[in-house]
Amino acid sequence: MKQGLSVKVQKALPVVYKEVKLDAGYRIDLLVENKVIVELKSVEALNDVHLAQIFTYLKLSDKKIGYLINFNVKLLKQGIIRVVNNL
């Protein structure tokens, strides 16, 4: 059922340094309501690199809330990590 949420898929995320826009190739998996970043994985285990990735996306996009979701788990709730960027 459609809930009426705005969702952007594979949203490009440029890096701006000293007023120069760099296309660093970052892509947010899902951006929900232009507020929440959702990064999707299917890996044996989430690790620090995955957390660093979503923290980078949160900082570069100036967003506060993100979710890191790993689908390679027995129960989906075991693969969800909520990440908060304390601006």
N, C-alpha and C positions, 0 to 999 in steps of 0.2 A: 504494500500500500504506500503510495506517495505521500510524504509528510509535508511537502512544500518547503523543504530546506534547500538553500543554495549550496551546491557542492561543485567545486572545481577539481578536475582530475589532472594529474601531472602538471601542476601549476609551476611555471618557470620562476626561479628566484634569483634575480641578478644581485651582484655584489657592487656596492658603490664605495669607492675609496678616493678621498680627496677630489670629490666631484667628478670622478671618472667612473663610468658604469662598465663593470667587467662582467662578461658572460661566463661565469664560472661553471656552468653546467648543472647547477643545483636544481632539483625538481622535487616539489612537495607532492607526495602521493595523493592526498586528499586535503582540501581546504574547505572546511564547513562553515558556512555563514560568515566567511572572511574573518573568523575569530579562532577557530580550533584547527590545529594541524594534526593529521592522522598519518602516521608512517607505518606501512604494512611490510611485514617480513614473514618468511617461512624458513626459519633456520633452526638448527639443533638447540641452540640456547641464545638468548639475548645477552650481549656483553657491553662493555664500556664504549666500544666503537659505535654501537647503535644508539646509545644514550647521547654520545657526543654529537652524532648526526642530528638528532632531533633538537638538542639544545642549540646547535648552530642555526638550524632553520628558524627556531623561535626568536633568537637574537636578531638575525638578519631581517626577518619579516616584522619585527616589533610586535609579536604576538605573545600571549601569556600562557595559554593552555595547549598542551599537545598530548597525543596518545600514541604509544608505541605498541603495536599489536603483532604478536607472533602467532601464526596459524599452525605451526608445527608442534602442537601440544595436545595432550589427551582431552583436556577441558579448556575451552576458549578462555574462560575467566582466569586461568593460570598464565595466559600469554599476554595479558593486558597490563601495561604500565602507564599511569597518568603522570605527566611531566609538567611542572609549573616553572615558568621563567619569572623569577622575582626581579622585574625591571628595576 
